[in-house]
């Protein structure tokens, strides 16, 4: 990779291209995003995301030649990322031929405004640049909780630049179809910004991007903008985007009533919303310090964000004839209407094709013979392989609910060993994983289970208490961990503990905490369909293809 980058950086762009970039920079001196736009990346059937480079430029040097050199270097770096190892391997895994890839480079104005560390917009001697918030919206939510329609979509957003969201950082999350009863917030402690001066950068770093501590609430500009009672007077933000106006390729203007998109909020859901707020507050109080809550913004107090994103997802999905995801940013500048920016939109074709396949197979799986466990209440989406399962059977004769803290310590020792070996694993246990109350489940710390591929929560003393904390759901969504809940008492899913207990336990096992390790050639397979909420873990030697073929054969009889 280093040799490829060096070759590109040492090469020269065509003179005509350099002249065009010089002309562009003569008129544009705001921060820029230099992004990839390749043939495979933007394909309608197998789009990529996050594989190629994006470069952020401050673009504020007094010398035009200096700004031009920086832009030319960023363009070369994005072009070079076409041939780096990660991109080539991803192309091969996607069924593409790397030599057929073609790359273009898009140069965009960076959405946002110049500001100070607290988020106040300033025109003189600005230190940083960022939007008030940025995030990603998807037309289908594979981690929708009970009572929330997966096809209502999901929005993940955070203060500052969107890197906090796309890189799996802490962010708020809600469904645009039901923002009041689906909102989850973890109090944001940091936000990503662009440093406008080199002295503001992290020591020893060449990157202009930096994470700033979110200031105390009473000193943060975002609290004023996003408060439940809208500020009044000069400079106060208004909900002006009640109509969305879009220009098509022919120059025609189309207007859409934003305020008619979101569904009405039923009074019966108020209790559920209050419960969700209480859970988020309890999570926040568990940590020191203060953060900024974005719930009022998500629910339309300062800007019709849910309605607007719901509308855009519907328009994009109808236009592309499949569910889409889009990246966005929102900026509240003084004396100006809010500025909402659509950064890019891509189809979710791959996920939806997988969902149809997984759903068909999972609906006809037998309960025994080829399945370790199954659940009709799963979160996540995908097809994973694992050679390691760590499980605790609450129906085992030696299980003692008062010793779950000891079990958690044993699990932590096992997962640490597996992490050192680079092995990802599956966890099956009673009650809530990571609970702060040992009687409710297994009080592990998140770092002890962060390398899990799949987490299964079963009933404890005939009661199934699924995890509800927003930190827990933030973690499983950010890390893409499959999450299954199973209640054997009500037959809401099942776990084949009889089979698991007959498998040879590894030397890491202790008491009722058992670690089973499968042969490298025959892993267990985890299949989750985020739309139907169905999931199953197939025994070693049972492949998804085999199950599909059996199902097809039986359907003909």
Backbone torsions as a table, in degrees:
resi	resn	phi	psi	omega
1	UNK	NA	-42.1	-178.9
2	UNK	-62.6	-39.0	-179.8
3	UNK	-66.4	-39.0	179.3
4	UNK	-65.5	-45.7	179.4
5	UNK	-61.6	-43.2	-179.9
6	UNK	-61.8	-39.3	179.9
7	UNK	-64.5	-41.6	179.5
8	UNK	-68.7	-43.1	-177.8
9	UNK	-67.0	-26.1	178.7
10	UNK	-84.8	-11.8	180.0
11	UNK	-85.6	166.2	-178.8
12	UNK	-111.4	138.0	173.0
13	UNK	-74.5	153.9	176.6
14	UNK	-55.9	143.6	-177.2
15	UNK	-57.0	-37.8	-178.6
16	UNK	-63.3	-37.8	179.0
17	UNK	-67.4	-43.6	179.6
18	UNK	-63.0	-41.0	178.1
19	UNK	-61.9	-39.9	178.6
20	UNK	-65.4	-40.7	178.6
21	UNK	-66.0	-36.8	178.0
22	UNK	-63.7	-44.2	178.8
23	UNK	-62.2	-40.6	178.3
24	UNK	-61.4	-47.5	-176.8
25	UNK	-69.9	-24.0	177.9
26	UNK	-64.5	-22.2	-178.1
27	UNK	-109.7	-15.3	-174.9
28	UNK	-124.6	116.3	178.8
29	UNK	-125.9	26.9	176.2
30	UNK	-96.9	166.3	177.1
31	UNK	-57.5	147.1	-174.6
32	UNK	-127.3	151.6	169.8
33	UNK	-113.4	125.1	178.9
34	UNK	-107.1	113.4	-168.3
35	UNK	-124.7	160.4	177.9
36	UNK	-87.2	152.3	172.3
37	UNK	-150.6	89.8	-172.5
38	UNK	-104.9	168.5	-179.8
39	UNK	-61.2	-45.8	180.0
40	UNK	-76.0	-40.2	-175.8
41	UNK	-59.5	-38.6	-176.1
42	UNK	-103.8	14.6	178.6
43	UNK	-64.5	144.9	-176.8
44	UNK	-71.4	-27.9	-173.6
45	UNK	-98.4	-32.4	179.9
46	UNK	-136.1	65.3	-178.1
47	UNK	-69.7	150.4	175.8
48	UNK	-97.2	166.1	172.4
49	UNK	-154.9	125.4	174.4
50	UNK	76.5	15.3	-177.8
51	UNK	-91.1	-39.1	-177.4
52	UNK	-98.3	166.2	-174.1
53	UNK	-75.9	150.8	166.4
54	UNK	-129.3	132.8	-179.4
55	UNK	-117.8	135.7	176.5
56	UNK	-102.7	131.9	-179.8
57	UNK	-120.2	135.0	176.2
58	UNK	-69.1	-40.7	174.7
59	UNK	56.1	46.0	-177.6
60	UNK	-126.5	6.6	-179.6
61	UNK	-62.7	147.9	-179.2
62	UNK	-67.0	-31.0	-177.4
63	UNK	-87.9	128.6	176.4
64	UNK	-63.9	-38.7	179.8
65	UNK	-62.8	-38.3	179.1
66	UNK	-66.2	-41.1	177.7
67	UNK	-67.4	-36.8	179.0
68	UNK	-65.5	-43.5	178.4
69	UNK	-58.9	-41.3	179.9
70	UNK	-65.6	-40.8	-179.5
71	UNK	-69.2	-42.7	177.7
72	UNK	-61.0	-41.8	178.4
73	UNK	-62.9	-39.8	179.0
74	UNK	-66.1	-40.1	178.0
75	UNK	-62.0	-44.9	178.8
76	UNK	-61.5	-40.1	-177.7
77	UNK	-66.1	-38.3	177.6
78	UNK	-67.7	-42.2	177.6
79	UNK	-61.7	-40.8	-179.5
80	UNK	-62.7	-32.4	-177.3
81	UNK	-64.2	-14.3	175.9
82	UNK	-60.9	-31.2	-170.2
83	UNK	-110.8	6.9	-179.9
84	UNK	-74.6	160.4	-171.3
85	UNK	-56.5	-44.4	-178.4
86	UNK	-60.6	-42.6	-178.7
87	UNK	-66.6	-42.1	-179.7
88	UNK	-64.7	-46.3	179.7
89	UNK	-62.9	-39.9	179.4
90	UNK	-64.3	-40.8	178.4
91	UNK	-60.7	-44.0	-179.7
92	UNK	-64.6	-42.5	179.1
93	UNK	-65.7	-24.6	-178.4
94	UNK	-89.9	3.2	179.4
95	UNK	82.3	15.1	179.0
96	UNK	-102.2	164.3	176.3
97	UNK	-105.8	115.2	-174.6
98	UNK	-53.7	-34.1	-177.8
99	UNK	-68.5	-13.7	179.6
100	UNK	-93.6	-2.1	-179.9
101	UNK	-70.1	143.0	175.9
102	UNK	-128.9	136.5	-174.6
103	UNK	-120.4	133.0	168.2
104	UNK	-116.7	163.8	-179.9
105	UNK	-122.0	131.3	178.7
106	UNK	-107.4	131.9	177.1
107	UNK	-112.3	119.4	-176.8
108	UNK	-121.9	148.0	166.8
109	UNK	-64.8	135.7	178.3
110	UNK	-74.3	128.4	-179.8
111	UNK	-70.7	133.9	178.5
112	UNK	140.5	-162.5	-179.7
113	UNK	-154.7	161.5	178.9
114	UNK	-70.9	137.2	-175.0
115	UNK	-150.8	171.4	173.3
116	UNK	-97.7	-174.4	-173.8
117	UNK	-64.2	-25.1	-178.5
118	UNK	-88.4	-4.5	-179.4
119	UNK	97.5	1.5	177.7
120	UNK	-76.1	130.8	-179.6
121	UNK	-76.4	133.8	-177.6
122	UNK	-134.0	150.4	179.7
123	UNK	-106.3	-21.9	-179.5
124	UNK	-108.8	130.1	179.1
125	UNK	49.2	54.2	178.0
126	UNK	-68.6	146.5	-178.1
127	UNK	-101.4	-32.2	-173.8
128	UNK	-137.6	169.2	178.2
129	UNK	-141.0	130.2	179.1
130	UNK	-171.9	156.3	168.4
131	UNK	-76.7	168.7	174.3
132	UNK	-63.7	-40.4	178.2
133	UNK	-155.6	161.2	178.0
134	UNK	-152.0	160.7	-179.4
135	UNK	-177.2	-165.5	-177.8
136	UNK	-130.7	135.9	175.2
137	UNK	-118.5	136.4	179.1
138	UNK	-126.2	143.4	-176.1
139	UNK	-74.4	-18.5	178.8
140	UNK	-130.1	134.9	-179.1
141	UNK	-109.1	110.4	179.9
142	UNK	-83.3	-0.5	177.1
143	UNK	-122.6	29.6	180.0
144	UNK	-68.2	135.5	178.3
145	UNK	-79.8	170.3	178.3
146	UNK	-56.6	136.9	178.2
147	UNK	88.6	-4.9	178.8
148	UNK	-117.1	125.1	-176.7
149	UNK	-69.5	122.0	178.3
150	UNK	-57.1	-31.7	-178.6
151	UNK	-80.8	1.2	173.1
152	UNK	-77.7	-8.9	177.6
153	UNK	86.5	177.2	179.7
154	UNK	-150.8	143.2	177.6
155	UNK	-123.1	130.0	173.7
156	UNK	-118.5	124.9	-177.0
157	UNK	-147.4	160.1	-177.2
158	UNK	-150.7	161.8	174.5
159	UNK	-64.7	144.3	176.8
160	UNK	85.8	-158.8	-178.9
161	UNK	-69.6	157.2	-172.8
162	UNK	-74.2	-6.0	178.3
163	UNK	-59.2	-29.4	176.9
164	UNK	-58.7	-35.4	-176.9
165	UNK	-83.5	-53.1	-173.6
166	UNK	-68.6	-22.4	178.3
167	UNK	-92.4	9.4	175.2
168	UNK	82.3	25.2	177.6
169	UNK	-81.8	-176.7	179.8
170	UNK	-70.7	134.6	-179.9
171	UNK	-156.0	162.0	174.6
172	UNK	-83.5	159.6	-173.4
173	UNK	-150.2	135.9	177.3
174	UNK	-159.6	162.7	174.3
175	UNK	-93.7	127.1	179.6
176	UNK	-64.7	-20.1	178.6
177	UNK	-80.0	-21.2	-178.1
178	UNK	-150.2	66.0	-173.8
179	UNK	-64.5	-30.8	-175.9
180	UNK	-69.8	-38.0	-175.0
181	UNK	-102.2	5.4	-178.2
182	UNK	-122.9	1.9	-173.3
183	UNK	-73.3	132.1	173.5
184	UNK	-129.0	130.4	-177.6
185	UNK	-134.5	132.8	167.0
186	UNK	-110.3	132.2	-174.4
187	UNK	-60.1	119.2	-173.4
188	UNK	-76.8	124.8	-179.2
189	UNK	-97.0	-23.2	-178.0
190	UNK	-137.2	156.0	174.6
191	UNK	-138.4	147.8	-177.0
192	UNK	-91.3	130.9	-179.9
193	UNK	-135.4	165.9	173.3
194	UNK	-99.0	125.1	178.8
195	UNK	-80.1	122.7	-178.6
196	UNK	-84.0	-16.2	177.8
197	UNK	-125.5	142.0	-176.5
198	UNK	-61.0	-31.9	-178.6
199	UNK	-68.0	-14.5	179.1
200	UNK	-87.0	-11.3	-177.1
201	UNK	-70.5	162.1	175.2
202	UNK	-62.8	139.9	-179.5
203	UNK	-55.5	127.6	177.7
204	UNK	80.7	1.8	-177.7
205	UNK	-101.2	140.1	175.9
206	UNK	-92.5	-8.1	-178.8
207	UNK	-79.4	137.1	176.6
208	UNK	-79.7	-4.7	-178.7
209	UNK	-87.5	144.6	-176.1
210	UNK	-153.3	144.3	174.5
211	UNK	-93.8	124.6	177.4
212	UNK	-102.8	145.4	172.3
213	UNK	-67.4	135.3	174.8
214	UNK	-73.6	126.8	-176.0
215	UNK	-67.9	167.7	174.0
216	UNK	-54.2	147.6	-171.3
217	UNK	-55.8	-39.4	-174.7
218	UNK	-69.8	-15.3	-179.3
219	UNK	-106.2	3.0	-173.1
220	UNK	-98.7	129.9	-179.4
221	UNK	-62.0	-29.8	-175.8
222	UNK	-66.7	-26.0	179.7
223	UNK	-66.2	-40.0	178.8
224	UNK	-65.2	-44.3	-177.0
225	UNK	-69.2	-38.3	-171.9
226	UNK	-104.2	18.7	-179.1
227	UNK	-72.1	161.0	-178.4
228	UNK	-69.4	-28.2	175.5
229	UNK	-103.3	112.6	-175.5
230	UNK	-62.4	135.0	176.0
231	UNK	-66.8	152.9	179.6
232	UNK	-120.5	169.6	177.1
233	UNK	97.4	-172.6	-175.1
234	UNK	-63.5	131.2	178.4
235	UNK	85.1	-2.6	-178.6
236	UNK	-72.2	137.6	178.8
237	UNK	-69.6	143.8	179.2
238	UNK	-120.9	154.6	175.4
239	UNK	-83.7	78.7	-172.8
240	UNK	-91.4	-19.5	-174.0
241	UNK	-84.3	54.7	179.3
242	UNK	-79.5	-17.8	175.4
243	UNK	-127.1	134.9	176.7
244	UNK	-101.1	122.2	179.0
245	UNK	-110.7	125.6	-177.3
246	UNK	-126.8	140.7	178.2
247	UNK	-100.2	130.6	176.1
248	UNK	-89.6	-179.4	-174.9
249	UNK	-66.8	-16.3	180.0
250	UNK	-94.8	3.2	179.4
251	UNK	88.2	0.6	179.3
252	UNK	-76.9	145.3	-179.4
253	UNK	-103.7	129.1	178.9
254	UNK	-117.2	131.5	-179.5
255	UNK	-112.3	137.6	-179.5
256	UNK	-127.5	132.0	178.3
257	UNK	-75.9	102.7	-176.6
258	UNK	-62.0	-37.5	-173.1
259	UNK	-73.7	0.5	178.8
260	UNK	-105.9	6.5	-174.5
261	UNK	-84.6	-51.6	-174.5
262	UNK	-68.9	144.2	178.6
263	UNK	-72.5	157.5	179.3
264	UNK	-67.2	147.5	-179.9
265	UNK	-91.9	119.9	-178.7
266	UNK	-79.4	141.8	-179.6
267	UNK	-61.6	-28.2	-177.6
268	UNK	-66.9	-16.8	-177.5
269	UNK	-89.8	-5.0	-175.0
270	UNK	-61.7	-40.2	-179.6
271	UNK	-62.4	-40.4	178.8
272	UNK	-63.1	-41.2	-180.0
273	UNK	-64.8	-40.3	179.3
274	UNK	-64.2	-36.9	178.8
275	UNK	-63.9	-42.6	179.3
276	UNK	-62.4	-41.3	178.5
277	UNK	-61.6	-41.7	-179.0
278	UNK	-63.5	-39.2	178.8
279	UNK	-64.2	-44.4	-179.8
280	UNK	-63.9	-40.2	179.4
281	UNK	-64.5	-41.3	179.9
282	UNK	-63.4	-40.2	177.8
283	UNK	-62.7	-42.7	-177.5
284	UNK	-65.6	-39.6	-178.2
285	UNK	-69.8	-15.6	179.8
286	UNK	-74.8	-15.4	179.5
287	UNK	-112.9	155.6	177.3
288	UNK	-78.5	157.9	176.1
289	UNK	91.4	177.7	-178.2
290	UNK	-124.7	151.4	180.0
291	UNK	-131.4	-174.2	-178.9
292	UNK	-110.5	124.0	178.5
293	UNK	-89.4	134.9	-178.7
294	UNK	-109.3	12.4	-174.3
295	UNK	-62.6	-41.4	-178.3
296	UNK	-62.8	-37.5	177.9
297	UNK	-64.6	-45.3	-179.8
298	UNK	-60.1	-31.3	-176.4
299	UNK	-94.8	10.7	169.4
300	UNK	91.1	14.3	-178.1
301	UNK	-69.2	-42.7	-176.3
302	UNK	-106.3	-17.2	-175.4
303	UNK	-167.4	139.4	-177.8
304	UNK	-77.0	60.7	-173.9
305	UNK	-64.1	-47.3	-178.3
306	UNK	-61.7	-44.8	-178.9
307	UNK	-64.0	-43.8	-177.8
308	UNK	-65.3	-45.8	-180.0
309	UNK	-67.5	-37.2	175.8
310	UNK	-59.4	-41.7	179.2
311	UNK	-66.6	-45.9	-179.0
312	UNK	-62.2	-39.0	177.4
313	UNK	-64.1	-38.6	178.0
314	UNK	-66.9	-43.5	179.7
315	UNK	-64.8	-46.2	-179.5
316	UNK	-63.2	-42.6	-179.7
317	UNK	-65.7	-39.1	178.7
318	UNK	-67.9	-38.4	-178.5
319	UNK	-69.2	-42.3	-178.4
320	UNK	-89.3	-4.7	178.9
321	UNK	60.9	33.1	176.0
322	UNK	-168.5	159.7	176.5
323	UNK	-59.5	148.7	-177.7
324	UNK	-127.7	166.6	167.7
325	UNK	-127.9	147.6	-179.1
326	UNK	-138.3	151.2	174.8
327	UNK	-104.2	140.0	-174.7
328	UNK	-142.8	166.2	173.8
329	UNK	-145.3	154.1	-179.0
330	UNK	-137.0	129.7	-178.2
331	UNK	-127.9	128.1	173.1
332	UNK	-105.1	103.2	177.9
333	UNK	-102.4	146.6	-178.3
334	UNK	-62.8	143.8	177.2
335	UNK	64.9	15.9	-178.1
336	UNK	-137.2	154.7	173.5
337	UNK	-65.6	155.1	174.8
338	UNK	-58.0	144.5	178.9
339	UNK	-111.6	116.2	177.6
340	UNK	-103.7	126.2	-176.0
341	UNK	-118.3	128.7	170.8
342	UNK	-93.4	115.5	-174.0
343	UNK	-86.7	-41.4	173.6
344	UNK	-168.3	159.8	179.8
345	UNK	-136.6	139.6	179.5
346	UNK	-142.1	154.2	-179.8
347	UNK	-77.4	154.4	176.0
348	UNK	-105.8	41.6	-174.1
349	UNK	-62.9	-45.5	-177.0
350	UNK	-57.7	-48.0	-178.3
351	UNK	-63.0	-40.3	-176.9
352	UNK	-72.3	-34.8	176.9
353	UNK	-64.7	-42.4	177.1
354	UNK	-62.7	-40.7	-177.7
355	UNK	-60.8	-44.0	179.1
356	UNK	-61.8	-41.2	-179.3
357	UNK	-66.8	-49.4	-177.5
358	UNK	-63.3	-42.3	-178.1
359	UNK	-60.3	-42.3	-179.5
360	UNK	-63.5	-40.6	-178.1
361	UNK	-72.1	-45.4	-173.6
362	UNK	-67.6	-26.8	-179.2
363	UNK	-68.9	-18.5	-175.1
364	UNK	-120.2	17.9	-179.8
365	UNK	-73.2	138.4	172.3
366	UNK	-73.0	156.0	-178.6
367	UNK	-78.5	-24.6	-176.4
368	UNK	-133.9	160.2	176.1
369	UNK	101.1	-36.6	-178.8
370	UNK	-138.5	1.0	-172.2
371	UNK	-123.1	130.3	175.2
372	UNK	-79.0	-44.0	175.7
373	UNK	-158.6	160.2	177.0
374	UNK	-148.3	156.3	-178.7
375	UNK	-148.6	139.3	173.3
376	UNK	-91.7	3.9	-177.7
377	UNK	-130.9	71.6	-176.3
378	UNK	-113.3	152.6	173.0
379	UNK	-118.3	147.2	-179.8
380	UNK	112.7	-175.4	179.7
381	UNK	-166.0	131.8	175.1
382	UNK	144.2	-177.7	-177.5
383	UNK	-130.2	112.7	-173.9
384	UNK	-121.3	161.3	175.2
385	UNK	-125.2	139.7	175.6
386	UNK	-143.3	146.9	177.2
387	UNK	-105.8	0.3	-173.9
388	UNK	-133.4	129.0	173.6
389	UNK	-126.9	127.3	174.3
390	UNK	-111.0	126.0	-175.3
391	UNK	-141.6	153.6	174.3
392	UNK	-129.4	122.6	-178.6
393	UNK	-99.0	110.6	-177.9
394	UNK	-70.1	-13.2	177.6
395	UNK	-90.9	-1.6	179.3
396	UNK	-67.5	144.2	-175.5
397	UNK	-60.0	-29.5	-176.9
398	UNK	-92.3	-1.9	-178.6
399	UNK	-67.5	133.2	-179.8
400	UNK	-130.5	114.6	-175.5
401	UNK	-61.4	-25.6	-179.2
402	UNK	-78.3	-5.1	-177.3
403	UNK	-110.0	17.8	-177.1
404	UNK	-63.1	-28.5	177.0
405	UNK	-64.8	-38.1	177.2
406	UNK	-67.0	-40.8	178.6
407	UNK	-61.9	-38.8	-179.8
408	UNK	-62.9	-39.8	177.7
409	UNK	-62.3	-41.9	178.8
410	UNK	-63.9	-43.3	178.8
411	UNK	-60.9	-41.1	179.3
412	UNK	-61.3	-39.0	178.3
413	UNK	-66.5	-39.6	-180.0
414	UNK	-67.0	-47.7	-177.9
415	UNK	-65.3	-32.3	177.3
416	UNK	-64.3	-41.9	177.6
417	UNK	-62.4	-44.5	-179.3
418	UNK	-66.0	-38.7	178.7
419	UNK	-63.3	-39.3	177.9
420	UNK	-62.0	-28.8	-179.8
421	UNK	-91.1	0.5	-179.4
422	UNK	71.7	26.2	-176.9
423	UNK	-103.4	132.9	174.8
424	UNK	-98.6	153.9	-165.7
425	UNK	-142.3	173.4	176.7
426	UNK	-117.2	140.9	-179.5
427	UNK	-117.3	133.1	175.3
428	UNK	-129.8	123.5	-178.9
429	UNK	-161.8	164.9	-176.2
430	UNK	-81.1	142.5	175.9
431	UNK	71.5	-153.8	-174.3
432	UNK	-90.7	129.5	172.9
433	UNK	-77.8	128.6	178.1
434	UNK	84.5	12.3	179.9
435	UNK	-65.7	150.5	175.2
436	UNK	-88.4	-5.2	178.8
437	UNK	-115.4	102.1	-173.2
438	UNK	-53.1	-32.0	-180.0
439	UNK	-67.5	-16.2	-178.5
440	UNK	-93.6	-5.9	-178.6
441	UNK	163.1	-146.4	-175.3
442	UNK	-107.0	109.2	-173.9
443	UNK	-80.0	56.8	175.6
444	UNK	-76.4	157.8	171.2
445	UNK	-87.9	152.6	-175.3
446	UNK	-59.4	-38.9	-178.1
447	UNK	-62.8	-20.3	179.7
448	UNK	-77.5	-20.3	-177.0
449	UNK	-124.9	8.9	-174.6
450	UNK	-65.4	-18.7	-178.5
451	UNK	-93.5	13.0	-179.8
452	UNK	-73.7	146.2	170.8
453	UNK	-89.7	-32.6	-174.3
454	UNK	-149.6	136.0	177.0
455	UNK	-120.8	126.9	-179.8
456	UNK	-116.9	126.7	176.7
457	UNK	-110.7	122.2	-179.6
458	UNK	-108.5	173.1	-179.4
459	UNK	-69.3	153.7	176.6
460	UNK	-130.2	120.9	-174.1
461	UNK	53.2	46.2	175.6
462	UNK	69.1	10.4	179.2
463	UNK	-121.1	132.8	178.6
464	UNK	-105.7	112.7	-177.2
465	UNK	-115.7	87.6	-178.4
466	UNK	-65.8	147.2	179.8
467	UNK	-61.8	138.8	-177.0
468	UNK	-122.8	-13.1	-175.0
469	UNK	-64.5	141.7	-178.4
470	UNK	-69.0	-29.5	175.7
471	UNK	-62.6	-42.1	-179.9
472	UNK	-60.6	-47.8	-178.3
473	UNK	-70.3	-31.3	174.4
474	UNK	-62.0	-42.2	-178.6
475	UNK	-66.4	-47.5	-176.9
476	UNK	-69.3	-31.6	177.5
477	UNK	-73.7	-40.5	-179.7
478	UNK	-66.2	-39.6	-177.9
479	UNK	-89.9	-4.5	179.7
480	UNK	65.1	36.4	-178.0
481	UNK	-87.6	129.3	176.2
482	UNK	-68.2	139.3	-176.7
483	UNK	-131.7	121.1	-178.4
484	UNK	-120.3	137.1	171.1
485	UNK	-113.7	137.7	-175.6
486	UNK	-137.5	130.1	175.8
487	UNK	-120.6	101.3	-177.2
488	UNK	-68.6	-27.1	-179.0
489	UNK	-64.6	-41.8	-179.0
490	UNK	-96.8	7.3	-178.1
491	UNK	58.5	33.7	176.8
492	UNK	-92.1	76.2	-172.4
493	UNK	92.1	174.9	-179.9
494	UNK	-155.8	157.0	171.9
495	UNK	-127.1	130.9	-179.3
496	UNK	-85.9	70.5	179.8
497	UNK	-64.4	-29.5	178.8
498	UNK	-58.5	-43.6	179.0
499	UNK	-71.2	-43.8	-178.8
500	UNK	-59.9	-40.3	-177.7
501	UNK	-71.0	-15.6	177.4
502	UNK	-89.5	-8.9	-179.1
503	UNK	-80.9	144.5	179.6
504	UNK	-61.1	128.9	178.9
505	UNK	-86.5	145.0	179.1
506	UNK	-75.7	170.7	179.6
507	UNK	-67.4	-15.0	179.4
508	UNK	-77.2	-16.1	-177.6
509	UNK	-66.5	153.1	177.3
510	UNK	-153.9	118.3	178.6
511	UNK	62.2	-130.3	-177.7
512	UNK	-81.3	-6.2	175.7
513	UNK	-89.3	109.8	-174.8
514	UNK	-116.1	140.6	176.5
515	UNK	-118.0	119.1	179.9
516	UNK	-109.4	130.7	-178.8
517	UNK	-121.1	126.8	-177.3
518	UNK	-96.4	161.1	179.0
519	UNK	-60.0	144.0	-177.0
520	UNK	-59.6	-27.8	-177.5
521	UNK	-86.3	-13.9	-176.8
522	UNK	-132.8	76.2	179.4
523	UNK	-77.0	162.9	168.3
524	UNK	-76.8	147.9	-177.8
525	UNK	-115.5	130.5	179.7
526	UNK	-106.4	124.1	-178.2
527	UNK	-124.5	124.1	-178.6
528	UNK	-131.0	130.0	175.0
529	UNK	-108.7	110.8	-175.7
530	UNK	-68.6	-19.1	-179.6
531	UNK	-83.9	-47.3	-179.2
532	UNK	-84.1	-12.1	-178.0
533	UNK	69.5	15.2	178.7
534	UNK	-90.0	146.5	178.0
535	UNK	-152.0	153.0	176.5
536	UNK	-152.6	152.0	173.8
537	UNK	-115.5	117.2	-175.6
538	UNK	-88.0	142.8	179.6
539	UNK	-65.4	154.0	176.0
540	UNK	-54.5	137.5	-178.5
541	UNK	92.0	-11.3	177.1
542	UNK	-105.2	117.2	-178.3
543	UNK	-102.2	160.0	176.9
544	UNK	-62.7	-36.6	179.0
545	UNK	-63.2	-40.4	179.6
546	UNK	-63.4	-43.3	179.0
547	UNK	-63.2	-41.4	179.1
548	UNK	-62.1	-44.0	-178.4
549	UNK	-65.9	-40.4	177.6
550	UNK	-63.3	-43.5	179.7
551	UNK	-61.9	-42.7	179.2
552	UNK	-64.1	-38.5	179.3
553	UNK	-65.5	-46.0	-178.7
554	UNK	-64.7	-32.4	-178.7
555	UNK	-68.6	-18.4	-179.7
556	UNK	-89.0	-10.5	-175.4
557	UNK	-87.8	NA	NA
